[in-house]
Amino acid sequence: MTVQQDAAAAGEALEVWIDQDLCTGDGICVQYAPEVFELDIDGLAYVKSPQDELLQEAGATTPVPLPLLTDVVDSAKECPGECIHVRRVSDRVEVYGPDAE
Protein backbone atom coordinates (compact mmCIF):
# COMPACT_ATOMS: atom_id res chain seq x y z
CA MET A 1 0.00 0.00 0.00
CA THR A 2 1.33 3.46 -0.85
CA VAL A 3 1.59 6.31 1.63
CA GLN A 4 -1.40 7.90 -0.12
CA GLN A 5 -3.59 4.80 0.21
CA ASP A 6 -2.46 4.42 3.81
CA ALA A 7 -3.53 7.94 4.73
CA ALA A 8 -6.87 7.65 2.97
CA ALA A 9 -7.59 4.17 4.33
CA ALA A 10 -6.76 5.18 7.89
CA GLY A 11 -9.01 8.21 7.62
CA GLU A 12 -6.14 10.33 8.89
CA ALA A 13 -6.61 14.06 9.24
CA LEU A 14 -5.21 15.81 6.18
CA GLU A 15 -4.59 19.47 5.44
CA VAL A 16 -3.99 21.33 2.20
CA TRP A 17 -2.04 24.44 1.29
CA ILE A 18 -1.14 26.29 -1.90
CA ASP A 19 2.25 27.72 -2.84
CA GLN A 20 1.16 31.03 -4.40
CA ASP A 21 4.64 31.54 -5.89
CA LEU A 22 3.89 28.62 -8.24
CA CYS A 23 0.17 29.25 -8.75
CA THR A 24 -0.75 29.93 -12.38
CA GLY A 25 -4.27 31.13 -11.57
CA ASP A 26 -5.95 28.56 -13.83
CA GLY A 27 -8.66 27.96 -11.25
CA ILE A 28 -8.85 24.20 -11.79
CA CYS A 29 -8.78 23.70 -8.03
CA VAL A 30 -11.78 26.00 -7.61
CA GLN A 31 -13.68 24.01 -10.23
CA TYR A 32 -12.96 20.73 -8.39
CA ALA A 33 -13.45 21.90 -4.80
CA PRO A 34 -14.97 25.40 -4.45
CA GLU A 35 -15.62 24.63 -0.76
CA VAL A 36 -11.83 24.48 -0.19
CA PHE A 37 -10.26 26.76 -2.83
CA GLU A 38 -10.97 30.26 -4.09
CA LEU A 39 -9.36 32.67 -6.55
CA ASP A 40 -8.63 36.06 -5.03
CA ILE A 41 -8.59 39.45 -6.70
CA ASP A 42 -4.85 38.96 -7.40
CA GLY A 43 -5.78 36.04 -9.68
CA LEU A 44 -4.15 33.40 -7.46
CA ALA A 45 -5.77 30.50 -5.65
CA TYR A 46 -5.96 30.28 -1.87
CA VAL A 47 -7.42 27.81 0.60
CA LYS A 48 -10.46 28.69 2.68
CA SER A 49 -11.07 28.01 6.35
CA PRO A 50 -13.92 25.72 7.43
CA GLN A 51 -15.81 28.98 8.08
CA ASP A 52 -15.42 29.91 4.36
CA GLU A 53 -12.83 32.61 5.11
CA LEU A 54 -10.05 33.19 2.54
CA LEU A 55 -6.65 32.38 4.09
CA GLN A 56 -4.13 34.66 2.40
CA GLU A 57 -1.07 34.32 4.59
CA ALA A 58 1.79 32.36 2.99
CA GLY A 59 1.67 28.66 3.83
CA ALA A 60 -1.83 28.84 5.33
CA THR A 61 -3.39 25.39 5.64
CA THR A 62 -6.96 24.21 5.93
CA PRO A 63 -8.36 20.80 6.87
CA VAL A 64 -9.41 18.52 4.02
CA PRO A 65 -13.00 17.42 4.70
CA LEU A 66 -13.20 13.67 4.11
CA PRO A 67 -16.17 13.94 1.70
CA LEU A 68 -14.05 16.31 -0.45
CA LEU A 69 -10.82 14.29 -0.35
CA THR A 70 -11.16 13.01 -3.93
CA ASP A 71 -11.90 16.52 -5.25
CA VAL A 72 -8.92 18.01 -3.39
CA VAL A 73 -6.60 15.20 -4.59
CA ASP A 74 -7.81 15.65 -8.17
CA SER A 75 -7.08 19.37 -7.83
CA ALA A 76 -3.52 18.61 -6.77
CA LYS A 77 -3.05 16.11 -9.61
CA GLU A 78 -4.48 18.40 -12.32
CA CYS A 79 -2.91 21.68 -11.17
CA PRO A 80 -0.66 22.98 -13.97
CA GLY A 81 1.42 24.97 -11.46
CA GLU A 82 1.97 21.89 -9.25
CA CYS A 83 1.40 24.16 -6.26
CA ILE A 84 -1.23 22.26 -4.23
CA HIS A 85 0.14 20.27 -1.30
CA VAL A 86 -1.88 17.80 0.79
CA ARG A 87 -0.21 16.45 3.92
CA ARG A 88 -1.01 14.48 7.04
CA VAL A 89 -1.62 16.67 10.05
CA SER A 90 0.04 14.17 12.42
CA ASP A 91 3.56 14.24 10.91
CA ARG A 92 3.25 16.85 8.12
CA VAL A 93 4.26 14.30 5.46
CA GLU A 94 2.97 15.24 2.02
CA VAL A 95 0.72 12.49 0.65
CA TYR A 96 -0.58 14.24 -2.50
CA GLY A 97 1.09 16.95 -4.55
CA PRO A 98 4.50 17.65 -6.06
CA ASP A 99 6.48 16.61 -2.95
CA ALA A 100 4.53 13.41 -2.21
CA GLU A 101 6.60 10.26 -1.73
Order of alpha helices (4+ residues) and beta strands (2+ residues): alpha-beta-alpha-beta-beta-beta-beta-alpha-beta-beta
